[in-house]
Amino acid sequence: MKRTSLLQNYILEDSILVMPGAHDVLTAKIVEQAGFKALTIGGYSASASLLGQPDLSFLTLTEMVDCVHRIVDVVDIPVFTDGDTGHGGVLNVRRTVREIERTGAAGMFIEDQVFPKRCGHMLDKQVIGKEEMIAKVKAAVDARVDDDFVIMARTDALAVNGLEDAIERANLFSQAGADLIFVEAPTTVEQMRAITAQVDAPLLANNIEGGKSPLLSAIELEKIGYNTVVFPVAATYAIAKVVGDLMAEIAATGTTAGFSNRMVSFDEVNHLIGLDSLRSLERNYFHN
């Protein structure tokens, strides 16, 4: 089955779909080998990893497309990725969808923030008008080649205009053709329940450690009514913490010996990145 169709099916299953985030190919392979059905790539982590910059629209479309292509190329599970604001108006949205779809990704989302956008859990966001975002959603749906390529519409209106406007936008974006809806940064469980009760579409929840939304388990979110949950920055935060601790260990002791129990081994990394199968393939060319 196509990875786009798989992702569509996973979203519509009775049990919630859990998609951890990966910002590079190594973390993507780890996600896949841990047994998850799909993974996501967020602009926040990609910006931090590729540019060392915050999620403030520094990452260009071509840089993101390259990141997505590299990850899609090394995993077999569906990849769902960030399309930011679509990188411009409706015609830019069309190009964004086509470029991301060509990577082999199974889906993507666009959002209704004013460019330059910022992480949805940062302050001072602004949103475009409903009509402009509806046009962007229609352009995104029209641009995809594969009808199963998942288009998600995200609204950041809750923090700007309030819950009522966010819910209205969510339903309008669904009616415009979005397959999945994301109301960003609800601050209470009560707001989450209102969203799932009043939005007539499959819904995504976003677990950001230290963010504005309650950090709930996948099962709790499923009971509230969400169809999928992403953990887009958890791996990035974990890596930053562990590498920081490792550098402190080396600076203090001049060795990694006391840190070895928190590291994978030489052989484990080789296995993770497929060294044995590649060497076997290499030998076949010489002996067949």
N, C-alpha and C positions, 0 to 999 in steps of 0.2 A: 504493500500500500504506500502511496505517496506520503511524504512527511507532512505535507500540508493537510492531507485528509486525516492523518493520524492526529495532528494537533486539534483539528476541528472536532474529532470524535472524543478526544480526551477532555476537552472543555465541556462537552455536553453530557459526559458520564455522570452518574449519580454521585460518585465520590469526587472530592475536590482534587484538582490537578495541582501538584506542587512543583514549581519551577525555581530551582536555585539559580543564582546569577554566576556568570563566568565572564571575566574581563580579558582572558587570553586563552590560547589553545591548551595550555597545561591545566588550568583550572577547569576548562570544559571537559577534558578527558577524565579528570577526577570525578566530576559530576556524573558523567555517563557511567563510569565504572562503579559508582556507588549505587547504581540501579534506578536512577530517576528517569521518568518517561520523556522529559523535555527539559530544556534549559532556556534561560533568558540572558540577554546582553543589555545592560543599561548604560545610558550615556554618562551617568555619574562615574561609574567604575571605569568605563572606557576612557573618559577624560583624565581620570586620575592615573591610570596605568600607562596610557599612550603619551600624554602630554604633561603629566604632573600638574594639571590645572583643575580648578573646581568646575562644576557643571553650570557654566555660564555662557553656553553657546560658542565656546572656543573650538570644539571638535567639528570639523567640516564633514559634509556628506561623503566625500571620497575617502577620508580617513576612517569613518565609521564603516563604510562598505568594505574596505580592506580588512578591518578587524573581523567583521561578520563572515566574510569569505574564508578567512583563515580558520575560524572556528568551525564553520559548517563543513569544511573539507576534512576535518579530523574526527568528527563524531557521526554516528548514525541516527541519533535521536533528533526530533524536531527542535529547531532553534527559533526563538521568538525574540525580536529585537526592537530597539528604540529608534523611531524616526523623528524624534524631537517635534518641531512645529511643521515638519515637512520641508524645512529649509527654504521657506518663502511662501509665495502665493499658490493658487490652485495649480498653475502650470509647473511650479517647482515640486509640488506634492506629487504630481504625475511622474516626474523624473525620479524622485526619491523612491517611490514604490517600485518602479521598474528596475532601478539599480539594485535595490535590496532584494527584490524577488529573484533577480539573476544570480545572486550569490548562492541560491539554494535554501535560503531561510524559509521557514514555514509560516511566518507571520511577522507583523510589525505594528507599531502604534504611532499615531500622531496626536498632538495635544493642542489645546486652544489658548495657550499662552501667547502674549505679545513677544515678538523677537526683539532683543535677545532674551531667550527664556532662562530660567534658573531651576535648580532642583526644586521639586514640588514641596519639599519640607523646609525651604528657605523662606525668609520674609520678603515682602515688597513685590509680590507677583502681580502681573496684570494679565487680563484675558481679552481676546478679541471678541467681536460681536458674534452672537449666535449664528446669524445668517452667513457670515464669513466662514465659520467653522463647518457649518452644514455643507457649504460648497466644497470645502477641503475634503470632507468625508466622501462626498459624491465623486470627487476627482480621484481619490485614492481607490475607491471601489471600481471605478471605470478603468483605471490604469492597469490593474492586475491582469495578468494573462490567465493564470490558474484561478478559477472561481473558488477553490478551497484555500487559497492563500489568505490567512487570517488578517483582517484589518480591525484593529482596536482603536476606538476613539477615547481619548482621555480628556477630562475637564478638570481644571484647577480653580473653577469658579467658587467652590465652597469657601475658601479663605478670602476671596475677593468680594463676592456678592451674597454669600450665604447659602445655606443648604437648599432652600427652595429653588433658587436659580440653578444650582448644580444638578439637582434632580431633573428639572425641566430640560436642561441641556442634554443630559444623559439620554433621556427618552427621544429627544429630537435627533440626536446623533445615531441612535439605533434605528430610528425610522428612515434615516438617510442611507442606511445600508451597512453600518458597522456591525461586525460579527460579535464583538466583545466590547464591554464598556468598563471604564475605569474612572471612578470619582476619587480624585486624589486627596489624601490627607484628612479624612474624617478624624476628629479629635476625641470622640467618645464612642462607646459601644452603641449607645442610643442612636447616634447619627448613622452608624453602620446599619443598624436594623431598619432605619427609615429608608436608607438607600436601597437595600435589598427588597423591601416591601413595595417601594414605589417605582422602581425602575424595571421596566418590562424587557429584560435582556439578560444574557449571561454576563456575570460581573467578575471583575478581578480585584483582589485585595493586595496591598503592597506592605510587606513587613520590612520596615526600616529601623534598625537598631538605633535608638536615640532620637528617632523621628517624632512627629507630632501625633501619630496614630497609636492606639493601644497595640501592643505586641502580643497577638493572640496565636494560639496553635492552629495548625491546619484544621484539626477537627472542630475547634471552636468556631472558626470562620465558616466551615461547611454548615454547621448548625444554624448560623446566622443567615446563611443563604448565598454565600459566595461560591462560584464555580471553580475558581483557580486562585492560587496565591503565589506571589513571587518573593524571593529573598535576594534582591538584586545586588546588595552591597555587602552581605555577610562575609563572603570569601575575601573580598578586598580588605575589610576591616581586620579579619583574622590574620591575613598575611602581613599587613602592616604591623600588627601587634607582635607576631612571632619574630619577624625580621628585626624589629626594633629591639626585642629582648635578646636576640642572637648577637646583634652588634654590641649591645651592652656587655654581654658575656665575653666576647672577644676583647673588647677594650679593657675589661677588668682583669682578665686572666691570661690573655694572649693565646688562648686555645679554645677549641669547640668541644673538648672532651666532656665537660660537664653539661653540655647541651645535647649530646647525641641521642638521648632518649626522647627528645622532642623533634627529631629529624628522621626522615626516611633515609634508607641506605642507598648506596651506589647501585646495587642490583635492583632494588625496588623501583627506582626511577627508570632504569633501563627497561624494566618490564612494563612500567606504566606507559612509556612512549614507544613501545613496540619494537625494541631492538632485536629480540630473538626472531620474530617473524621476518624482519627485513634482512637479517643475515642469512636466514634460510632461503629467502627469495634470491638473494645475491649468489649463494652457492649453486642454486638451480641453473643459473645462466651459464655456469662453467662446467656443469656435469651432465647436461641434457643435450 
